Amino acid sequence: MIKFIQFCSLITIDIAAYYVSLYGAWYVREMAIPLFYTPLTPNYTFGYYAGLLWMPAIFIFFIAYKNIYTGRTPIWDETKKLIHANTLSFMVLMAVVTLGKAQGLVSRVVISSLWLWTIFIFPVFHLYGKKLLFLLGITKEKVLVLGAGKTGKIISQWLERERHIGYEVIGYLDDEADRIGTYIDGKKVFGQVRHYPKFIKDLQINTIIIAMPSLGPEKISSLAFEIQQQVKNTMIVPNLYGIALLNTELLHLFYEEIFLLKVKNNLKSLYNRTIKRAFDLTLAIVLLPFLLIVMAIIGIITKLSSPGPVIYKQERIGIGGRPFNCYKFRTMVEDSERILNELLQSNRDMKDEWERYWKLSKDPRITKIGMFLRKTSLDELPQIINVLKGEMSLIGPRPYLQREMFAIENNIGDITKVPPGITGLWQVSGRSTTTYENRIRLDIWYMMNWSLGLDLFILLRTIKVVLFMKGVR
């Protein structure tokens, strides 16, 4: 019964996401397109398209086909599946309309626009819809973690943060005597690992995570086999920290009883780089009319608030290590570099903070309007020009300064394979509160794991981070 309620709830989320996307597509067709040319398809009301129930049925079918209703995966993996499922749905819809000669009954502009809207709307609805279902207890499933060390804590914190997956850590089992009976982030260490059958029964556990990579492959294999006989799902954390895993394929060696991880480098593909560039250009061109109005208003306010140029131009390291001029709204007073040097020479605490973050939490050089622009990241809007010129991407590694070359020289070849981004993985992982070393590590991880789905995930997270101004210094 619970599974049925969960299944129906997830379908309801997708139906809601579909109709929101459909309204956006209908609005584009009926309100925006006529401003440029007169479509051949007759004007239909939103109610007409909403009544074509066979269209959402196709989306539901392919989403179910991708096992999204039954699986529990991180949002970036789920986003990739959703994009694939919705793309298949789009192709079927276009085939039905074209081959069925129904162009006069269903606008292909609506279908095309619908597909574009689903790329953004469905992941958002899945993320927050599943979080709501978790809070209501509909998708919640209890998990027991074997291992209360560093790895076990990481897994518990990850599941607490990614509640849309639906797993709730009940507690731990561990063989360290001093840990038994203690609490880790509010979760109790119940007892020793060998007592897991008792706790499976007492706590009604269906999923166990083995987070003990230090045991070694033979002991983990034996333990996993025993546990697999008693629970529905067994997950193992391998000792592979830091390896690119988003773009991997699991290859099973049947007789040898081992597996291989095939790691793909998506950015080696000209096709993928072309897709990334097309994504940048399409989104930049669509947003440009709105952004120009916002940029004009900000420019006027910046000019009136303090003397100096409106746009600040700074040389950064671009693709292939080539320098380029990165555009930003000026947020500091004039002669800011001289003031910075004086501050760092006279204040040891500021110097230490600068060396750790390459930013100051209380920077006296920032103007009042500049502080607002930085908190909202609106100071980076002029970089849309860099995107159109091909010097930057919407999502990518951080655009490093020339003076930072010494810090990234060992990784410069990896980081500069693609244009730097207006936003990126480090911006949605703590922004300015992330240490400098961690930013470099996140940029490298992004390059190793790049996919269009990951770009979309970062873009959606960026909107959330900017709206709530998280991690701003």
Secondary structure, DSSP 8 states (H G I E B T S, - for coil): -HHHHHHHHHHHHHHHHHHHHHHHHHHIIIIIGGGT---SS----HHHHHT-THHHHHHHHHHHHTTTTT----HHHHHHHHHHHHHHHHHHHHHHHHHTT-TTTS-HHHHHHHHHHHHHHHHHHHHHHHHHHHHTTSS-EEEEEE--SHHHHHHHHHHHH-GGG-EEEEEEE-S-TTTTT-EETTEEEEE-GGGHHHHHHHHT--EEEE--GGG-HHHHHHHHHHHHTTSSEEEE--S-TTS--TTEEEEEETTTTEEEEEE--GGG-HHHHHHHHHHHHHHHHHHHHHHHHHHHHHHHHHHHHSSS-SEEEEEEE-GGG-EEEEEEE--B-TTHHHHHHHHHHH-HHHHHHHHHHSS-TT-TTB-HHHHHHHHHTGGGTTHHHHHHHTS-EEE-S---BGGGHHHHTTTHHHHTTS--EEE-TTTTTTGGGS-HHHHHHHHHHHHHT--HHHHHHHHHHHHHHHHHTTT--
